[in-house]
Amino acid sequence: MKAGNIMDFRQVKENEEKAVLKNKNVVDSDFWRQKYHIQGIVGLINDPNGFSQFNGEYHMFYQWNPLSTEHKNKTWAHSKSHDLLHWERCETALRPDTWYSKNGVYSGSGIVIDGKLYLFYTGNVKDAEGNRESYQCIAVSEDGEHFDRWEPSIVNQPDGYTRHIRDPKIWEKDGKYYAVLGIQSEKLEGKVVLYSSENIKDWKFEGEIAGANHGKLKDFGFMWECPDYFQLKDEKTGKVVDLLVASPQGLEPQGDLYNNKYQTGYFFGKLDYEKPEFEISSEFVEIDRGHDFYAPQSMEDNKERRIVVGWMGVPEDEDFPTVKNEWIHCLTLPRELKVRDGKLYQEPISEMVSIRGEKMEFEGFIKGEKEIGKGKTYELIAKFNDISSDFGLKLRVGKDSETVVKFDFEDKKLVLDRSCGAQADKSVRKVFLGDRKDLELRIFVDNSSVEIFINNGEEVFSSRIFPSENADKIIVFAENETKVKLEKWEWQ
Ligand code: FRU
C-alpha cells in the first residue's frame, strides 16, 4: 500500500451514494432525459469503457463523475443489457479508491478470457505538486459485477513521452494480448503506442505505431486519446482491412471539417506487429459529422458484428442546459461498422426495429412545407426522390425550437442546424455528399438528441438538441416539388 488513506477511500463510495440520493429527483424530473441512450443517473458521464459481451449479456462501462457535472472524480459506471437498448444499472465497477487511481479511474477496455472479464484501464494520479502519474491497470471479475483490482501493470511512460499516456484498448491475437494506448511525445505530439503481453499482467512496450509527425502524417494534434484498432472484412471484395481509430486533440478547423473542439476519426491501413507500425493507407476521416461525438469504443459480439458506441459529447464543448438539473451527457446508440468496397459504413444495429411502436406513413409530393406528424422519441425513415432543389426535415418543432436537417442542393451538402434550441452553441455542421438524385435519411430522435444515418450509414451526424418541452412537430419541406416517402415509428 502506497500513499493514500483507507478511510478516505471508504469515503469515496459514501460520497457517491450521497450525491445520487441528493440529485436523483431533480435529474429524473428533467424532460431532456433520454429514453434509449445510456446516461448517468446523476452527474457527468463521458467515454464508453470496457464494452464487452460476457455470460450472454452486453456490458457497458463509462466514465462517470457522480459528484458533479465537471470532469473530476472519474469512476467506471456499469450497465448491462440483453439487446444493447434496455440497460440495467449495476454497481459502480471501479472507483478512485486505490493509490494508483486516486485522482480518477480513466478510460480503458474489456476482454473475456477463460470465462473471466478483464478490464484494462488507466489510473490517474496527481502528486502533492500537481504532477501527473499514469498507471495502466488490470481488474478482473468472475461474475461480471465485482472486480478484483491488481497493482499497476505499466507505470508511467516510455522514454521520449510525457505522462499523458492512457486509454488502453486490448485485443487478443494468436494467444498473445496487445493494447494500443494514446500518448503524447515530449515534443507535444499526439501518438499511438503498442504494448504486448503473454499473460495479461506483464506488458512490454513494442513501439510507436502512428501519430502526429509519424510516417506520412505531419502535424496532427498535441494528444491522441482513446485509440481503437480492429479488422473488418470488406463485404464486396472479401479483403480484410485494418482500421485505427483515434481522437486527436489540436486539429484546426478546415472548412466543414474539424469544427468540434476535438475530433474523432479513422485511418485505413495495415498493422505490422513486427516493426511495429500502422501503415496508413487513407486520409483521416471523421467518423461522425455532428456536434457531439468523441472517444468511441468498439467490440465484436458473438454474431461477429463490430459494434461501436461513442460519447455523445466532446471535451470542453459542454455548455449544456441540463447542468442546472445536475446531469450532463450520454452515449450514442450502438452502431454496426461495415466496409463495402473500401468505404466504411455505420448502420444502426438491427435491434433498433424492436423498439418500434405505432407507425405513421406519408407518401406524396411536397412543395413548400408540410406538417406530417408529431413525436418526441421516434425513428424516422425519409426517402427523397428526383431531387432538384433544397429539401429536408424539421424535427422537434415548437416554441423556440426546431432542428433542421437539410440537403443544400447547390452545395451538394447535408446540413444539420440545431441553432434553434436551448444549447449555447449555435453553429451548424455540414458534410459534402456530391450529386444525388435520391437520398435516404434514417433518423433516431430521443428527448435530447438526433442521430442521422445517410444512405445506409455512408455518413452519420450525432448531435444533442435541447428543444422546448412540448416541441413535437415533424415538418417536411422542399423548394421544388419533390417526391417523398416517410415512415415513422414512435418508440415503445
Ligand atoms: C477522453 C478522456 C480520456 C480519459 C478520460 C477521462 O474523453 O480524456 O483520454 O481517459 O476522458 O475521463
Residues whose N, C-alpha, C, O or C-beta is under 5 A from the ligand:
A	BS01	FRU	N46 D47 Q63 K74 Y106 S107 R166 D167 E225 C226 A295
